[in-house]
Amino acid sequence: MSTVTETQEVLLEPVDNRVLANLCGQFDEHLRQIERRLGVHISNRGNRFRVMGPGSTSRVGARVLQDLYRIAGSERLDPQRVHMCLQESSMNDAEPAPNDAPDKQSGTDDVIHTRRVSIRPRGPHQRAYISGIGENDLNFGIGPAGTGKTYLAVASAVEALEQERVRRIVLVRPAVEAGERLGFLPGDMSQKVDPYLRPMYDALYEMLGFDRVAKLIDRNVIEIAPLAFMRGRTLNESFILLDEAQNTSTEQMKMFLTRMGFGSRAVVTGDVTQIDLPRNQTSGLRQVIQVLDGIPGVSFTFFDSRDVVRHTLVQRIVDAYDSHESDLNPSGDSVGGGSSNQ
């Protein structure tokens, strides 16, 4: 069955040769990137572009060109920025899952503002995730690597701290090695845990700057807390982030969730397809999805490969592994998809 080829004519105005050159890239590399990603053909004469491709892909390509032209007037485009624009357009063009939260892409309420950067969610699941964090005291972000779960949670924590809605940020992660034996790690407790918290540190440095992060850690405004050391504590007026939660035991997950005190908010992130616990041990993250389903004040957002905002190949890798595991497990013990906010 042949697919009908559609052609879209795009006129980019106002005419600006500098912006057009920025849009196309050196040797038209940005146009070729769009062609490879969408499977379309793009030709142009000046500011008149023609996009040809199967089905609706030509319309997506036309929209991407218009979006990039607006961006090219104020910032220098590179392959990464083109990739992000393609990713966002593809997610917005996709049909939402049946239990997706309403899409609020046209509003500005979901933008996270920090001292150095403003972060805008990309796609319906990221918007539902940020909305859930704003409306609920306990939030779960579950899905594959590269979907922005940890980055958006850190951004929300920084925003809450800067707006004085919390007094400190507590970063927690189970010190479980990813299939490797790292042996003895030198230094004090913070230095021992630092390698496991590197993704959260990187996000903090981007949003607050290296010097400010160091000062906040010295003053214990940002606290590094190994999960095993959380027992017996009550955390008031804190933004608590548990990362890599798939590597918590059921007992550890219950212990962590009961640390929340007055005025606190918690976000739990993880990927149930990358569990590093012993085979006979149940993941606390897997269990909590069933235990807390439908509890008021708790939100779950499930990400999938469409939400991956890294290299295009990462999305294909995630899909390939999902397909392979589905073949090995035909019964399909799934953990859910889309997002659910109570």
C-alpha positions, 0 to 999 in steps of 0.5 A, a space after each residue: 500500500 503506497 503512502 501519498 506524498 504531500 507537499 507543503 509550501 512555506 514562506 518565511 517572513 520577514 525576509 532576513 538573509 542572516 536569519 535564513 543562513 542561521 536556519 539552514 546551517 553551514 552547507 544546509 546541515 540543519 535542513 539535512 538533519 530535518 530531512 533525515 529525522 522526518 523522512 522528507 525532502 526540503 528545497 528552497 529558493 530564498 525564503 520560499 521553502 518546499 517540504 515533500 514527504 509521506 502523510 503528515 510528515 510534510 506538515 510537521 516539517 513545515 511547522 519545524 521550519 517556521 518554529 526554527 525561523 522564529 528561534 533563529 532570529 534571536 539565537 544561534 542554531 546548532 544541531 542540538 537545538 534543531 534536534 530539540 525543536 524536532 523532538 518537541 514538534 514530534 511529541 506535540 504531533 503525536 496522539 496523546 495516551 488515553 490517560 494523558 493529563 490535559 495539554 497546556 502547551 499554550 500557557 506560561 504557568 508551566 515554565 520553571 524560572 531559576 536564577 540563571 535559566 528558565 526551563 520550558 517543558 517539552 511535550 505533554 508528559 513533561 507538562 503533566 509532570 511539572 503540573 503534578 509537582 506544583 499541585 501535589 506534595 508527593 510526585 513520581 516521575 517514571 520512565 526511561 533515561 533521557 526524558 528529563 525526570 531528574 532535571 525537571 525535578 531539580 529545576 522545580 526544587 531550585 525554583 521553590 527554594 528561590 521563592 522561599 516556599 521551602 528552606 532547603 533541598 535534600 538530594 537522596 539516592 540509593 548507593 547501588 552500583 549499576 552491575 559493577 563492584 566499585 570497591 572502597 570509595 575514599 573521602 567523607 560521606 558526601 564525597 562517597 555519595 557524590 558520584 551517584 548524585 552527579 546528574 543532580 549536581 550538574 543540573 544544580 550547577 547549570 541553574 545556580 552556578 558552581 560557587 552558589 551551589 558550593 555555598 549552599 551545600 556548606 550552609 546545609 541548605 542543599 543537603 546530600 543524604 544517602 538513603 540508608 541514613 534517612 531512617 528516623 528523620 523528619 524533614 520539614 519545609 524541604 524539597 526532597 528528591 529521591 533519584 534512581 528509586 528503582 533501586 530501593 527495596 520495598 522497606 526503603 521506599 516506605 521509610 523514605 516516603 514517611 520522612 516527609 514533614 510539614 511544608 515539604 514536597 517530595 519527588 521520586 524518579 526512576 526507571 523500572 527497566 533498569 533495576 540493579 537490585 539482586 534478582 530475588 529482591 522486589 523494587 520499591 518503585 514497582 511496588 509503590 505504583 500499585 500501593 499508592 494508586 488513587 491516593 489523593 495528593 499523589 501524582 504519577 507521570 509515566 514517560 516513554 520513548 517519545 519523551 526522550 530529549 537526548 540523541 535521536 538514537 537514544 529513543 530508538 535504543 529504548 524502543 528496541 529494548 522494549 520490543 526485545 523484552 516484550 518478545 521475551 515476556 509475551 504476557 506483558 507485565 507493564 507498569 503503565 503509560 501516559 500520566 495520572 494525577 490525583 
